[in-house]
Amino acid sequence: MEEITRFQHWENIYSTKELHEVGWYQRVPVTSLEMIKDLNLPKSANIIDIGGGDSFLAPILLSEGYTNITVLDLSAKAIERAKHRLGDDATKIEWIVSDILAFKPNKKYDCWHDRAAFHFLTKKDEIEKYVSISAETIKSNGQMIIGTFSLLGPKECSNLPIKQYSKELLKELFKNNFDLKEFHNPIHTTPSGFKQHFTFCGFERNTNTL
């Protein structure tokens, strides 16, 4: 799917569906929060949520005292909705409207979180570009949390094809730049009651290719 088509798709989703109507809705993103807390990052750590648009992760981190949070999303509408929900607190978060493949960061991050974007990249060149951008963007010994549909999970989401991953597949994909530290296989229940199997991996940026 070309970038403009991808953009239009997500703008339409966030223009026509309420937050609780989308399959990825989580009032409390438990796995993501627990993995971030387990990192024992300082509250001043630079944390970026890739594809985080209208999710509750950034607001919860903000409420827990984290002070340098960035949310990147392809959909301007998703970010607009999140800002509206947060009110004045929205100014405490940095918002970036961008396709992850076009992301040109102006700083490096201590923690990169992605539960929403990576598995939508199905082409070899897109996946390689993502791996490269994440490696360039995360600090030495910085952390990366990736959540994708597992091999038992759906093969598409929001009528788009996705790429399923196991722990082994993610480890192999990121091995040149990251060391696998932990993994989880949570099951997410959608608002309509469907069970979705996920693979969550926590990586640490190594110094091999810095």
Helices and strands as residue ranges (DSSP letters): H 3-16, G 19-21, H 30-38, E 46-50, H 57-63, E 68-73, H 76-86, G 87-92, E 93-97, G 100-102, E 109-114, G 118-120, H 124-137, E 138-149, E 156-157, E 160-161, H 167-174, E 178-184, E 187-189, E 195-205
